[in-house]
Amino acid sequence: MLKYFRFLSPTLFLILGFSVLMTSCRDPKELEYREFRNLKVSSLGFSAAQISIDLVFFNPNNFGLELNRTDLAIFIDGSYLGQSSQQLQIGIRKKDSFVLPLQIDVDMKNLLKNGLTALLNKTVTVRLTGKIRVSKAGVSKSFPVDYQTIQNFSSY
């Protein structure tokens, strides 16, 4: 009987090890957008400006990730506001919220032409489109981003 358990133990160990390996190699679920915070004008010029905002996301995965890159276009009430392309190193804990700080480069000609009236409104529709790249154990994956929210600017 002892021989039987010796044989079963390594086989059981391999099966358990293989199942753990297979579940840890699953593709991560997409990050969930939660909210928009802290709109600030970082720099303002005649031809360009830079705006910073914090976006709050939730990681629905049972494992942590690392956020590596963002490539996002930002629209206010349908008008293109600017672009944010950043290389990042943000650790994301499993089943937890995290803040993504964005720096948006704004073309002032485009803002004056298309979006100034939208920014003067108290409530605007903010839309983000593009990609976010995350990694886990050296393996990277890009997620498409297409989030839209209504933002109240009366407190800014």
LOZA-174097 format. One record per residue: residue in three letters; x, y, z of N, C-alpha, C in turn. Coordinates in steps of 0.1 Angstrom, whole numbers, padded with zeros to 4 digits, always signed. Example, Ala and Ser with C-alpha at 12.3 -4.5 7.8 and 13.67 -1.06 7.14 Angstrom:
BEGIN
Ala+0132-0057+0078+0123-0045+0078+0132-0033+0078/Ser+0128-0022+0071+0137-0011+0071+0129+0000+0079/
END
This chain:
BEGIN
Met+0008-0012+0000+0000+0000+0000+0009+0013+0000/Leu+0020+0013+0007+0029+0024+0007+0034+0027-0007/Lys+0037+0017-0015+0042+0019-0029+0032+0027-0037/Tyr+0019+0023-0035+0008+0030-0042+0008+0045-0039/Phe+0010+0049-0027+0010+0063-0023+0022+0070-0028/Arg+0034+0063-0028+0046+0069-0034+0044+0072-0049/Phe+0038+0064-0056+0035+0066-0070+0025+0077-0072/Leu+0015+0077-0064+0004+0087-0065+0009+0101-0062/Ser+0017+0102-0052+0022+0115-0048+0029+0123-0059/Pro+0039+0118-0066+0045+0126-0076+0035+0129-0088/Thr+0027+0119-0091+0017+0121-0102+0007+0132-0098/Leu+0002+0132-0086-0007+0142-0081+0000+0155-0081/Phe+0012+0156-0076+0020+0168-0076+0021+0174-0090/Leu+0024+0166-0100+0025+0171-0114+0012+0176-0119/Ile+0001+0169-0116-0012+0173-0121-0016+0187-0114/Leu-0014+0188-0101-0016+0201-0094-0008+0212-0100/Gly+0005+0209-0101+0014+0219-0107+0011+0223-0121/Phe+0006+0214-0129+0002+0217-0143-0011+0226-0142/Ser-0020+0223-0134-0032+0230-0133-0030+0244-0128/Val-0021+0246-0118-0017+0259-0113-0010+0267-0124/Leu-0002+0261-0132+0005+0267-0143-0005+0272-0154/Met-0014+0264-0157-0024+0267-0167-0033+0279-0163/Thr-0037+0279-0150-0045+0290-0146-0038+0303-0145/Ser-0025+0302-0142-0017+0315-0141-0013+0320-0154/Cys-0015+0313-0165-0011+0317-0178-0024+0323-0186/Arg-0035+0324-0179-0047+0329-0185-0045+0344-0189/Asp-0052+0348-0200-0051+0362-0204-0058+0370-0193/Pro-0052+0382-0191-0059+0391-0181-0072+0397-0186/Lys-0081+0399-0177-0094+0406-0181-0091+0421-0183/Glu-0099+0427-0190-0097+0442-0193-0099+0449-0180/Leu-0091+0460-0178-0093+0469-0167-0106+0477-0168/Glu-0113+0479-0157-0126+0486-0157-0124+0500-0153/Tyr-0129+0509-0161-0129+0524-0158-0138+0527-0147/Arg-0134+0535-0137-0143+0538-0126-0146+0553-0126/Glu-0136+0562-0126-0139+0576-0125-0127+0585-0130/Phe-0130+0598-0131-0122+0608-0136-0119+0618-0124/Arg-0107+0622-0121-0104+0631-0110-0094+0641-0114/Asn-0093+0652-0106-0082+0661-0105-0078+0667-0119/Leu-0087+0673-0125-0083+0680-0138-0075+0693-0134/Lys-0063+0694-0140-0054+0705-0138-0047+0709-0151/Val-0046+0722-0153-0038+0727-0164-0024+0728-0159/Ser-0015+0720-0165-0001+0719-0161+0007+0731-0167/Ser+0005+0733-0180+0011+0744-0187+0002+0750-0197/Leu+0003+0763-0200-0006+0769-0209+0002+0779-0218/Gly+0001+0777-0231+0008+0786-0240-0001+0789-0252/Phe+0004+0797-0261-0004+0801-0273-0006+0790-0283/Ser+0004+0781-0284+0003+0771-0294+0000+0757-0288/Ala+0004+0755-0275+0002+0742-0269-0001+0744-0254/Ala-0007+0734-0249-0009+0733-0234-0008+0719-0230/Gln-0007+0717-0217-0006+0704-0211-0016+0703-0199/Ile-0025+0693-0200-0035+0691-0189-0032+0678-0183/Ser-0033+0677-0169-0032+0665-0162-0045+0661-0156/Ile-0048+0648-0157-0060+0642-0150-0056+0629-0144/Asp-0064+0625-0134-0062+0611-0129-0074+0603-0132/Leu-0072+0591-0138-0082+0582-0141-0082+0570-0131/Val-0093+0566-0126-0093+0555-0116-0099+0543-0124/Phe-0091+0532-0123-0095+0519-0129-0095+0509-0118/Phe-0102+0497-0121-0102+0486-0112-0097+0474-0120/Asn-0088+0466-0113-0083+0454-0118-0092+0442-0114/Pro-0099+0436-0123-0108+0425-0119-0101+0411-0119/Asn-0089+0411-0121-0081+0398-0122-0077+0393-0108/Asn-0075+0380-0107-0071+0374-0094-0056+0375-0093/Phe-0049+0383-0101-0034+0385-0100-0031+0399-0103/Gly-0019+0403-0098-0015+0417-0101-0009+0418-0115/Leu-0009+0431-0119-0003+0434-0132+0006+0446-0131/Glu+0012+0449-0142+0020+0462-0143+0016+0469-0155/Leu+0012+0482-0153+0008+0490-0164+0021+0496-0170/Asn+0023+0494-0184+0035+0498-0190+0034+0510-0199/Arg+0023+0511-0206+0022+0522-0216+0007+0525-0219/Thr+0005+0538-0222-0008+0543-0226-0007+0551-0239/Asp-0016+0549-0248-0017+0557-0260-0032+0560-0261/Leu-0036+0572-0257-0050+0576-0256-0053+0589-0263/Ala-0064+0590-0270-0069+0603-0275-0081+0607-0266/Ile-0082+0620-0264-0092+0625-0255-0101+0634-0263/Phe-0114+0632-0261-0124+0640-0268-0133+0646-0257/Ile-0137+0659-0259-0147+0666-0251-0159+0670-0260/Asp-0170+0664-0256-0183+0666-0264-0180+0663-0278/Gly-0173+0653-0282-0171+0649-0295-0159+0656-0302/Ser-0154+0666-0296-0143+0674-0302-0129+0669-0297/Tyr-0120+0667-0306-0107+0662-0302-0100+0672-0293/Leu-0095+0668-0281-0088+0677-0272-0073+0675-0273/Gly-0069+0662-0273-0054+0660-0273-0051+0645-0272/Gln-0038+0643-0271-0032+0630-0271-0024+0628-0258/Ser-0024+0615-0253-0016+0612-0242-0009+0598-0245/Ser+0004+0599-0247+0013+0587-0249+0023+0587-0238/Gln+0023+0577-0230+0032+0576-0218+0038+0562-0216/Gln+0051+0561-0213+0057+0549-0208+0056+0550-0193/Leu+0051+0539-0187+0048+0540-0172+0053+0527-0166/Gln+0054+0527-0153+0057+0515-0145+0048+0516-0132/Ile+0035+0512-0134+0026+0513-0123+0022+0499-0119/Gly+0025+0495-0107+0021+0482-0101+0006+0482-0098/Ile-0001+0472-0103-0016+0471-0101-0018+0458-0092/Arg-0024+0460-0081-0027+0449-0072-0040+0441-0077/Lys-0041+0429-0074-0052+0421-0078-0065+0426-0071/Lys-0076+0425-0078-0089+0429-0073-0089+0442-0066/Asp-0082+0453-0071-0081+0465-0065-0081+0477-0075/Ser-0085+0489-0070-0085+0501-0078-0071+0507-0078/Phe-0068+0515-0088-0056+0522-0089-0058+0534-0097/Val-0049+0544-0096-0050+0557-0103-0039+0557-0114/Leu-0044+0561-0126-0036+0563-0137-0035+0578-0140/Pro-0023+0584-0137-0021+0598-0140-0018+0600-0155/Leu-0026+0609-0161-0024+0612-0175-0019+0626-0177/Gln-0010+0628-0187-0006+0641-0191-0010+0642-0206/Ile-0019+0652-0209-0025+0653-0222-0019+0665-0229/Asp-0013+0663-0240-0008+0674-0249-0019+0679-0257/Val-0022+0692-0255-0034+0699-0262-0028+0708-0272/Asp-0034+0707-0284-0031+0717-0295-0041+0728-0294/Met-0036+0740-0290-0044+0751-0287-0053+0756-0299/Lys-0047+0755-0311-0055+0758-0323-0067+0749-0324/Asn-0065+0736-0322-0076+0727-0322-0086+0730-0311/Leu-0081+0733-0299-0090+0736-0288-0098+0748-0291/Leu-0092+0759-0296-0099+0771-0299-0109+0769-0310/Lys-0106+0761-0320-0114+0759-0331-0126+0750-0328/Asn-0124+0739-0320-0134+0729-0318-0140+0728-0304/Gly-0131+0729-0294-0135+0725-0280-0137+0736-0270/Leu-0134+0748-0273-0135+0758-0262-0149+0760-0257/Thr-0159+0760-0266-0173+0761-0261-0177+0749-0252/Ala-0172+0737-0256-0175+0725-0248-0169+0726-0234/Leu-0156+0732-0233-0150+0733-0220-0157+0744-0211/Leu-0164+0753-0217-0171+0764-0210-0184+0759-0204/Asn-0189+0747-0209-0201+0742-0203-0198+0736-0190/Lys-0209+0735-0181-0207+0729-0168-0206+0714-0168/Thr-0213+0708-0178-0213+0693-0179-0209+0690-0193/Val-0199+0681-0195-0194+0677-0208-0192+0662-0208/Thr-0192+0657-0220-0190+0642-0222-0175+0641-0225/Val-0168+0633-0217-0154+0630-0219-0153+0616-0225/Arg-0145+0614-0236-0143+0601-0242-0128+0599-0243/Leu-0124+0587-0240-0110+0582-0241-0110+0571-0251/Thr-0102+0571-0261-0100+0560-0270-0085+0557-0272/Gly-0082+0545-0275-0068+0541-0277-0064+0528-0271/Lys-0052+0526-0265-0047+0514-0260-0040+0516-0247/Ile-0041+0505-0239-0033+0505-0226-0026+0491-0227/Arg-0013+0491-0224-0005+0479-0224-0001+0475-0209/Val-0005+0463-0205-0001+0457-0192+0008+0445-0194/Ser+0015+0441-0183+0023+0429-0184+0022+0422-0171/Lys+0025+0409-0172+0026+0400-0161+0037+0390-0164/Ala+0047+0389-0155+0058+0380-0156+0065+0381-0170/Gly+0067+0393-0175+0074+0395-0188+0065+0393-0200/Val+0052+0390-0199+0043+0388-0210+0034+0400-0211/Ser+0034+0407-0222+0026+0419-0224+0014+0417-0232/Lys+0003+0425-0228-0009+0424-0236-0015+0438-0237/Ser-0019+0442-0249-0026+0455-0250-0041+0453-0250/Phe-0048+0463-0244-0062+0463-0243-0067+0475-0251/Pro-0078+0474-0259-0084+0486-0265-0091+0494-0254/Val-0091+0507-0255-0098+0515-0246-0108+0523-0253/Asp-0120+0524-0248-0131+0532-0254-0141+0535-0242/Tyr-0137+0545-0234-0145+0549-0222-0151+0562-0225/Gln-0164+0563-0220-0171+0576-0221-0178+0579-0208/Thr-0177+0591-0203-0184+0595-0191-0188+0609-0192/Ile-0198+0613-0184-0202+0627-0183-0195+0633-0171/Gln-0189+0644-0173-0181+0650-0163-0187+0664-0159/Asn-0188+0667-0147-0193+0680-0142-0181+0688-0139/Phe-0179+0700-0145-0168+0708-0143-0171+0720-0134/Ser-0182+0720-0127-0186+0731-0119-0177+0733-0107/Ser-0171+0722-0102-0162+0722-0091-0148+0726-0094/Tyr-0144+0727-0107-0130+0730-0111-0127+0744-0113/
END
